[in-house]
Each structure stands twice: as structure tokens, then as C-alpha cells.
């Protein structure tokens, strides 16, 4: 754990969350690129990366749903919509309850 994470909490300040998404990787960070959280290269198919079993406990064969594309970045090789939730909403709701009681 680096010293930045050890000496602070997310409640102490506002933060910027970033994500870079290219044909070769997905990269996420907090506040600046030096505080990297996740870096995944698309250097192997995601089905292989997930280490899924060949079958479920009841014997159902599992099939790679992304294998037909031939692209190692599938399913991240198309447009996505991200839904970002305001995590502060609950804090404001609690504050409102305190003020009214």
C-alpha cells in the first residue's frame, strides 16, 4: 500500500475518478494517473482470463459467449454506457433527517 492510500480516506476530500479505455487496455485511476487502481491489457481473451470451468455443477456445458468475435478485447470492443451513481446522496439524506428531527 502506498503512503497516499495509508494516510487518507475518501471522506476527507473530493476526488476525481478517471478511466482510459482503448483498443489495447482499460486503465482506471483516482485524482491523477499516478494513483492507478486498475490496468487490464487485452492480451488474452476474457473467457480465458476468467478461468471459467468447462461445465457447471449440474453438468451444463459452458460456452465462451465472446469467442466468435476473434477479438481479445471482447466484450469491451464496443460502445458501453456507464451509469455513475452519486455516492453522496445517502449522506445528504441522513443530514436532512437530522435537521428535521
C-alpha positions, -999 to +999 in steps of 0.1 A: +000+000+000+014+034-009+017+062+016-011+082-002-037+055+005-024+048+040-028+085+052-062+094+038-098+083+034-121+091+006-143+111+030-116+138+036-119+154+002-135+154-032-119+131-057-117+127-095-122+092-109-107+086-143-108+058-168-090+054-201-103+028-225-085+019-257-084-010-281-055-024-261-064-018-224-086-004-197-070+018-171-086+035-141-072+059-115-081+083-087-072+120-088-043+116-112-028+089-134-001+082-107-028+067-084-036+038-107-063+015-095-068-010-124-049-018-155-060-046-178-044-053-211-064-071-237-036-096-244-057-127-239-094-134-243-116-125-213-131-160-212-096-175-207-087-147-182-119-155-162-107-192-158-143-204-162-150-241-157-159-263-187-192-271-171-214-262-141-221-284-111-251-299-128-232-308-159-243-279-182-215-272-207-204-236-206-196-219-239-175-188-245-201-162-255-173-139-269-153-165-288-169-159-322-156-123-325-119-132-327-111-101-308-092-104-274-109-072-262-144-086-264-168-077-247-150-044-243-146-038-280-179-019-284-196+012-270-208+010-234-229+032-213-217+037-178-241+046-150-223+066-123-242+068-090-238+098-067-224+082-036-230+113-016-268+111-019-272+089+012-251+113+033-273+143+023-304+122+030-291+115+065-282+151+071-317+161+060-332+137+085-310+151+113-321+187+105-358+179+105-359+159+138 
